[in-house]
Amino acid sequence: MRRIFLKNVISFLSGVLWATAALSAFFVFIGTLQTGIGYAIAMTVIDLLFWLFWIVIIEMANIQLEKLDELRKQTELLRSIDEKISHNRP
C-alpha cells in the first residue's frame, strides 16, 4: 500500500516538475528577452538545467523503487526454488 502511494507521488511530482520546467523556461525567456536574445537563451538554459537536475533526482528515486520491487520478486523466487530443492533431498 505504501509503495503504491509512493510510486503515485513520485509520478505526480515528475509531471509537476516537467510542467514547472516548461513554464519557468517560457517565463524566463520572455522576461529576459528585452536584454538580448543571447542572454535570454543563456538564462533559459540555466533555468532548464536547474529543473532537469530535480527531474533526474525524482527519476532516480523511481528507478530505485522499481529495483527494490524486482529484488523482492527475485528473492521470493529464489526462496521457492530453495524450498523445492530442500524437499527433494533425502
Phi, psi and omega in degrees: 000312180296320182293322178295317178298317180295320177296320178293321178295317180295319178296318178297315179297324178297315178296319179296319180295320178296317179294319179295321179297317181294314180295318180296317179297318179298311183292324177294317180297312180295320182291329182258001182295331182291340179274342179146149183292321179295316178295320180296318179293317180298316180292325177293319178296317178298318178297316179295324177297321177300312182289325178294329175301313181290327176295319178296320178299315179295319178294325176296321176296320178296317179297320179295322176294319177295321178296319178297317177299316180295319178295323177293321177296317180295320179297316179297319178296317179295324177295319179293322177295318179297320178296319179296320180292317183290333177286334181275350178281146180285000000 
